[in-house]
Amino acid sequence: MMTDWTTPSNDDLISALRGFGYDTPFELAQEVVRRGPGMADTLRAVVRDPATWEPRKAPEKMLPVHALLLLGAIADPRALPDILWAIRTNEMEMYTYDSMPEVLAVFGPSILPDVTALAWDPTAPVKARTTALSAIYLVACDHPSLRDEVVTTLTEILRGCTSPDDNIALHIAYVLADVATAEAIAAIEDASARDLLYGEFDGATEDIVEASGWQWSTFERDLMHHFGPGGTLDHLREMKQWAAHAPLTEEATVMPTAKRAAPKVGRNDACPCGSGKKYKKCCLVLA
């Protein structure tokens, strides 16, 4: 029997989100977004609440993910400082960080000063910086007039990198390999000469430059895809079911990861982690 989500209060909807976790109904998420700016205020308070970020177990641990995704879907500009604060300040699990570039890009070119500053900041968490870098790229996908400026920004950050250990240089190199302007290729070659890149970038530059341009898979831009059929929650439920029924052997106690499948997965193939992103824009950077 389907619940009528139009009648509960905003606070009751938050309680439902907290309680459902991985099993959050799509209709519940839709109702949160339908309520618009009024609901955004409630979600902003959730994001700023320290208790939201305390060590959590399922199902409560999904609340920060859902609050940030739903703020992006509502797209109230007042929420942008709260989202940026959360990205920089709080430890996030993979599924939260992976969705943040799309959330930030909803707000368009207005995010560029703040996310560029975050991408440059060596004191910020690595995942926060790579989130900012991906958001910069995504804004340029949507706004062609900004692409030259964004390439220059990315190449400047890449030239400022000094260590391969934090993956910042590698993350930028994958973006620039897609864009493949002369400026981008020169920056990749410079980073490679300074031993900041590894993996497939160890070979000739022409072997990894794809010139596929400014593109992003359509469904990755739909923040509500997370909640709907075939989305991230479906994938997480499948993984939980697999873990619950796997034989209790040493091998089975470790859930399948992208690293196990990496040799058989192409850069432009779907990432085996199930995120729906291309491998090169997901677990390949972390491998």
Secondary structure, DSSP 8 states (H G I E B T S, - for coil): ----TTSS-HHHHHHHHHHHGGG--HHHHHHHHHTTHHHHHHHHHHHH-HHHHS---TTGGGHHHHHHHHHHHHT-GGGHHHHHHHHHHS---HHHHHHHHHHHHTTGGGGHHHHHHHHH-TTS-HHHHHHHHHHHHHHHHH-GGGHHHHHHHHHHHHHH---STTSHHHHHHHHHHHH--HHHHHHHHHHHHTT---GGGGS-GGGT-----S---GGGG-GGGGTSTTSHHHHHHHHHHHHHHS-SSTTTTS---HHHHGGG--TTSB-TTSSSSBGGGTHHHH-
